[in-house]
Amino acid sequence: MTSLLVALTIASTVMTIPDNPCPSGWKYMLAEVRAGERDPTDIARRLMVKPDMLADWNRMSVRERLQKGQLLVFCKDLRPASVGSPSRGRLRAGVNMDADGDSRGCGWVKSPLRTTTWGTPETVAAVSDCLCRFKTRFPGAPDVTLGDLSRQGGGRLGRHLSHRSGRDVDLGYITNPPQSGGYFNRNARYGNLDAEKQWWIVKCFLDRGNVRFIFLNWPALSALKSFVKSRPELSSYMRFFSGGSSPVISADREHRNHLHVRFDCPPDDIECIE
Ligand SMILES: [Zn+2]
């Protein structure tokens, strides 16, 4: 491949900068070598790119001697991705559930203090879709309390063990009386869970087909299971409860005031780890 070479004169050193070598979806950028950075391996660490890729983009070896002030081209991956696992990973080019910053959306409300509402495009699409359709199906229902998704770039989030790679969301239970103000201020019990409405939301996620786990507490799980058992037309959904053939819905002791939904790795996301 022939490419146009642009000659730049920096600090009396003549360098050739290759044409954009970046794959589609990556941003073409320039970086200046700093004092103490001797070769592409040194600067690759700072730019968070692989040394051999940086060397290739600049048509040099990974051990090529660099000078302070020299310019290197590099490529920054801007494609959305859930990188790594939910308990160790991060989020790249995520989407904010609360893009307009008003702490509410169609069918949901959150505390104004909560800003960790970033997820993969697939996560945000699924949550937005199910909560908005819930509101359409039950216009009088209170808005669902939206809890944490992930930080903008993912990574460790508060006391959560997961929520690091944009594929987890916490949603307040639908109780009588309801949670209010965007806070998880009601625990779910067998007797106060609005099983019909809660099941509608859970079923919406199951029907979309990209849910890996849903965690609830025992009383909420029992109430949902009783509801599904009471409706013959829902019998095929029993397979999603723990012990079934496609177990997705499990109970634990922690999820007293919210349920936790984990989504599958996005299709074609090769950096995502289940
Ligand atoms: Zn959670």
Boltz pocket constraint, residues with backbone or C-beta under 6 A from the ligand:
constraints:
  - pocket:
      binder: B
      contacts: [[A, 148], [A, 160], [A, 163], [A, 168], [A, 169], [A, 170], [A, 259], [A, 260], [A, 261]]
      max_distance: 6.0
